[in-house]
């Protein structure tokens, strides 16, 4: 007989996956419609840059608070309200007629969308048993890559057929469809083990700051996310400079890169539970997984020496495969070792650290290219950063033990 509670937990995993995918769909629409909107509103490059910087700054600031909000008010309410608000913000783009109005819509979208990752990790920590957490987090970490692959295939045809406003309205409306399933699908879902107090509990910030496990997560995000943000921002420029590729010819190599990244997140969700099933402790299984992905990214600088764009795309794709596998392990470590009552707050703090280090890497890339050093410094930093992150976690948390409450 099918276990109704188990079925609801799998529904929860599916809903989290869809929510994060929608998150990336909504944020990508503007970039995909850039030529159309520039023609319609006579935007300058500076106007467009303002939209991007407003989004990034708002997201970084919001991560300081959103984890606490998720911990304080619970996953069901926080993620439900978050999706509703970011869907409204997405729809608001369709009614914007000036740069200022688009900036306001982007700020609202960025602030609301930051709820996604902390809520996903907390959902796994509170509602899923240990053996299912890594798979759920792996699927969740796959969702952004699926969004990055699918959205360019859907949005341009939709805008051409029905106008650019329709693209914002339709993608925003999908969030409200999701909300119906979220309200009905999570009703009656009970926390696992002793995690009942984790929903809606007050967050002990003093304990969080003094806890070495918190700093293990924050530091791991600081060292590893810098590579992710650097590659997201500079991949098109790298292929243009290195191989003379135009925007029209980038699609295939970039799709390969993000497809491999998606597989990396999924592989991590499968690897950790298999190691545990073979008798490894949570500590050895988690750290072995992290070391495996850290070693996989070491060959990344070879992309600079690649004879052609497809070889370079494969090497970089393997690097992002490793990043997503490593990142999923960090989320799993948080869900396993951080008390569930404050796990979203810790993930939010880690996201702030990752955004800051990513911004530093983006600036380093600009300086390095302007000074004739090319991409070597950043690729070298990326190749070593994950081993540093693994060592950091081991030094701060010599033995990982599952948290209670």
C-alpha positions in Angstrom: 0.0 0.0 0.0 1.3 3.5 -0.9 2.3 5.6 2.1 0.3 8.9 1.8 2.9 10.8 3.8 5.7 9.5 1.6 3.7 10.6 -1.5 3.2 14.1 0.0 7.0 14.3 0.6 7.7 13.5 -3.0 5.2 16.1 -4.0 7.0 18.6 -1.8 10.3 17.8 -3.7 8.5 18.3 -7.0 7.0 21.6 -5.9 10.4 22.9 -4.6 12.0 22.0 -8.0 9.3 23.9 -9.9 9.5 26.9 -7.7 13.2 27.3 -8.1 12.9 26.7 -11.9 10.2 29.4 -12.1 12.5 31.7 -10.0 15.1 31.5 -12.8 12.5 31.8 -15.6 11.2 35.0 -14.1 14.6 36.6 -13.7 15.8 35.6 -17.2 12.9 37.1 -19.2 14.3 40.7 -19.1 17.6 39.6 -20.5 16.0 37.6 -23.3 13.8 40.6 -24.3 16.7 43.1 -24.1 16.8 44.0 -27.8 13.0 44.4 -28.0 12.8 46.6 -24.9 15.8 48.7 -25.9 14.0 49.5 -29.2 10.7 50.1 -27.5 12.0 52.4 -24.8 15.3 53.8 -26.3 17.3 52.4 -23.4 21.0 53.1 -23.2 23.6 50.5 -22.1 23.8 52.4 -18.9 20.0 52.1 -18.4 20.3 48.3 -18.9 23.3 48.0 -16.5 21.2 49.9 -13.9 18.6 47.2 -14.1 21.2 44.5 -13.5 23.0 46.2 -10.7 19.8 47.0 -8.9 18.8 43.4 -9.0 22.2 42.2 -7.6 22.4 44.7 -4.8 18.9 44.1 -3.7 19.4 40.3 -3.7 22.6 40.7 -1.6 20.9 42.9 0.9 17.8 40.7 1.1 19.8 37.6 1.8 20.7 39.3 5.1 17.1 39.0 6.3 15.2 36.4 4.2 16.7 33.4 6.0 15.6 34.7 9.3 12.1 35.3 7.9 11.9 31.7 6.6 13.0 30.4 10.0 10.7 32.7 11.9 7.5 32.2 9.9 8.0 28.7 8.5 8.5 27.3 5.1 4.9 27.0 4.0 4.1 30.7 4.6 7.4 32.2 3.6 7.8 30.3 0.3 4.1 30.7 -0.6 4.2 34.5 0.0 7.6 34.7 -1.7 6.4 33.1 -4.9 3.2 35.2 -4.9 5.2 38.4 -4.5 7.9 37.6 -7.1 5.1 36.5 -9.5 3.4 39.9 -9.0 6.7 41.6 -9.5 7.3 39.7 -12.7 3.8 40.7 -14.1 4.5 44.3 -13.1 7.2 44.5 -15.7 4.5 44.2 -18.4 3.0 47.5 -17.2 6.2 49.4 -16.8 6.8 52.3 -19.2 10.0 53.9 -17.9 13.4 52.9 -16.6 12.4 53.9 -13.1 9.4 51.6 -13.2 11.4 48.7 -14.6 14.0 49.2 -11.8 11.3 49.2 -9.2 9.9 45.9 -10.6 13.4 44.4 -10.6 14.0 45.4 -7.0 10.7 43.8 -5.9 11.5 40.7 -8.0 15.0 40.4 -6.5 13.9 40.8 -2.9 11.1 38.2 -3.2 13.2 35.7 -5.1 15.8 35.4 -2.4 13.4 33.3 -0.4 13.8 30.4 -2.8 17.1 28.8 -1.7 16.8 29.2 2.1 13.2 27.8 1.9 14.3 24.9 -0.2 17.0 23.8 2.2 14.8 24.3 5.2 12.0 22.3 3.6 14.5 19.4 3.2 15.7 19.7 6.8 12.3 19.9 8.3 10.1 17.6 6.2 12.3 15.0 4.7 14.2 12.1 6.3 18.0 12.1 6.0 18.0 9.5 3.1 15.8 11.8 0.9 17.4 15.2 1.7 20.4 14.9 -0.7 18.2 13.8 -3.6 15.7 16.6 -3.0 18.5 19.2 -2.7 20.2 17.8 -5.8 17.0 18.1 -7.8 16.5 21.6 -6.4 20.0 22.6 -7.4 19.3 21.2 -10.9 16.3 23.5 -11.4 18.2 26.7 -12.1 20.1 25.0 -14.9 16.8 23.6 -16.4 15.4 27.1 -16.3 18.5 28.5 -18.0 18.1 25.9 -20.8 14.4 26.0 -21.3 13.6 29.7 -21.0 15.5 30.8 -24.1 13.5 28.3 -26.1 10.1 29.5 -24.8 10.2 33.3 -24.2 11.3 34.7 -27.6 8.6 32.8 -29.5 6.0 33.8 -27.0 7.0 37.5 -27.2 7.0 37.4 -31.0 3.6 35.8 -31.1 1.8 37.9 -28.5 4.1 40.8 -27.6 6.7 41.3 -25.0 4.2 42.1 -22.3 2.7 38.6 -22.7 6.1 37.0 -21.8 6.1 38.8 -18.4 2.4 38.1 -17.7 2.5 34.4 -18.6 5.6 33.6 -16.7 4.3 35.6 -13.7 1.0 33.8 -13.8 2.7 30.4 -13.6 3.7 31.3 -10.1 0.0 31.6 -9.0 -0.7 28.2 -10.6 2.2 26.8 -8.6 0.7 28.4 -5.4 -2.5 26.5 -5.7 -0.6 23.2 -5.7 1.6 24.4 -2.9 -1.3 25.3 -0.6 -3.1 22.0 -1.2 0.0 19.8 -1.5 1.7 20.8 1.7 -1.4 20.8 3.9 -1.0 18.2 6.6 2.6 17.5 5.9 4.3 16.9 9.2 8.0 17.5 10.2 10.3 14.5 10.6 11.7 13.3 13.9 12.1 16.1 16.4 11.9 19.0 13.9 8.4 20.1 14.8 9.8 23.1 16.8 11.8 24.2 13.7 8.8 25.8 12.1 8.0 29.3 13.3 10.5 29.1 16.2 12.5 32.2 17.3 16.0 32.2 15.8 18.8 32.2 18.5 21.2 34.6 16.6 23.7 34.5 19.4 24.0 30.7 19.2 24.2 30.9 15.4 27.1 33.3 15.5 29.0 31.2 18.1 28.4 27.9 16.3 31.4 26.8 14.2 29.0 24.9 11.9 27.4 28.1 10.8 30.8 29.5 9.9 31.7 26.3 8.1 28.7 26.8 5.8 29.3 30.5 5.3 33.0 30.0 4.5 32.3 27.1 2.1 29.9 29.4 0.2 32.4 32.2 0.2 35.1 30.1 -1.3 33.0 28.1 -3.8 30.4 30.6 -5.1 32.9 33.0 -6.5 33.6 30.6 -9.4 29.8 30.2 -10.1 29.2 33.9 -10.3 32.4 34.6 -12.3 31.4 32.0 -14.9 27.8 33.1 -15.1 28.9 36.6 -15.9 31.9 36.1 -18.1 31.3 32.9 -20.1 30.0 34.7 -23.2 33.0 37.1 -23.2 35.4 34.2 -22.8 34.1 32.4 -25.9 34.0 35.7 -27.8 37.7 36.5 -26.9 39.1 33.0 -27.1 37.3 31.7 -30.1 35.8 34.7 -31.9 32.2 33.5 -31.4 29.3 35.8 -31.8 26.1 35.9 -29.7 24.3 34.0 -32.4 26.8 31.1 -32.2 27.1 30.7 -28.5 23.9 28.8 -27.9 25.3 25.2 -28.4 28.4 25.5 -26.2 26.5 27.3 -23.4 23.7 24.8 -23.5 26.3 22.0 -23.1 27.8 23.8 -20.1 24.5 24.2 -18.2 23.4 20.7 -19.1 26.5 19.3 -17.4 25.9 21.6 -14.5 22.4 20.2 -14.1 23.7 16.7 -14.1 26.3 17.6 -11.4 23.6 18.7 -9.0 21.6 15.5 -9.6 24.7 13.3 -9.3 25.4 14.7 -5.8 21.9 14.0 -4.7 22.5 10.3 -5.7 26.1 10.0 -4.5 25.8 10.9 -0.8 22.9 8.5 0.0 24.7 5.7 -1.8 27.8 6.2 0.3 25.7 6.2 3.4 24.0 3.0 2.3 27.4 1.4 1.9 28.1 1.9 5.5 30.0 5.3 5.6 29.2 7.7 8.4 27.4 10.9 7.6 30.8 12.6 8.2 32.8 10.5 5.8 30.1 10.3 3.2 29.6 14.1 3.1 33.3 15.0 3.1 34.2 12.3 0.6 31.6 13.7 -1.8 32.9 17.2 -1.3 36.5 16.1 -2.0 35.4 14.2 -5.1 33.9 17.3 -6.7 36.8 19.5 -5.5 39.2 17.3 -7.4 37.0 17.3 -10.5 37.3 21.0 -10.9 41.2 21.0 -10.9 41.5 20.7 -14.7 39.4 23.8 -15.4 42.3 26.0 -16.5 42.8 23.6 -19.5 39.8 25.3 -21.1 42.1 28.2 -22.0 44.3 25.8 -23.9 41.4 24.0 -25.7 41.7 23.7 -29.5 38.1 24.7 -30.1 34.9 26.0 -28.3 33.3 22.6 -27.9 36.3 21.2 -26.0 36.4 24.3 -23.9 32.7 24.1 -23.2 33.1 20.5 -22.1 36.0 21.4 -19.7 34.0 24.3 -18.3 30.9 22.2 -18.2 32.7 19.6 -16.1 33.8 22.5 -13.8 30.2 23.6 -13.3 29.2 19.9 -12.9 31.6 19.8 -10.0 30.5 23.2 -8.7 26.8 22.1 -8.6 27.7 18.8 -7.0 29.8 20.6 -4.4 27.1 23.2 -3.8 24.5 20.5 -3.3 26.7 19.0 -0.6 27.0 22.3 1.2 23.2 22.5 1.3 23.1 18.9 2.4 25.6 19.7 5.1 23.5 22.6 6.3 20.3 20.4 6.3 22.1 17.6 8.2 24.2 19.5 10.7 22.6 22.9 11.4 19.6 22.8 13.8 16.5 23.1 11.5 15.3 26.1 13.5 18.0 28.3 12.1 19.1 26.5 8.9 17.5 29.1 6.6 19.2 31.9 8.4 22.6 30.2 8.0 21.9 29.6 4.2 21.0 33.2 3.8 24.3 34.3 5.5 26.2 31.9 3.2 24.4 33.4 0.2 25.6 36.9 1.2 29.2 35.6 1.5 29.0 33.9 -1.9 27.6 37.0 -3.6 30.3 39.2 -2.1 33.1 36.8 -3.2 31.5 36.5 -6.6 31.4 40.2 -7.0 35.1 40.3 -6.1 35.9 37.7 -8.8 33.9 39.6 -11.4 35.9 42.7 -10.6 39.2 40.7 -10.7 38.3 39.4 -14.2 37.7 43.0 -15.5 41.1 44.1 -14.0 42.9 41.0 -15.3 41.7 41.4 -18.8 42.4 45.1 -18.9 45.9 44.5 -17.8 46.7 41.8 -20.3 46.6 38.8 -17.9 43.5 37.3 -19.6 41.5 34.6 -17.8 44.3 32.6 -16.2 44.1 34.2 -12.7 40.4 33.5 -12.3 40.6 30.0 -13.7 43.4 29.2 -11.3 41.5 30.6 -8.4 38.5 28.5 -9.3 40.6 25.3 -9.7 41.9 25.6 -6.1 38.9 27.2 -4.3 37.0 24.0 -3.7 39.9 22.2 -2.0 40.2 25.3 0.2 36.5 25.1 1.0 36.7 21.4 1.8 39.6 22.0 4.2 37.8 24.9 5.8 34.8 22.7 6.5 37.0 19.9 7.9 38.9 22.3 10.2 35.7 23.9 11.6 33.7 20.7 11.8 36.1 17.8 12.2 33.1 15.4 12.7 29.7 16.0 11.1 26.8 14.8 13.3 23.1 15.1 12.4 21.5 18.0 14.3 18.3 17.6 16.3 15.7 20.3 16.5 
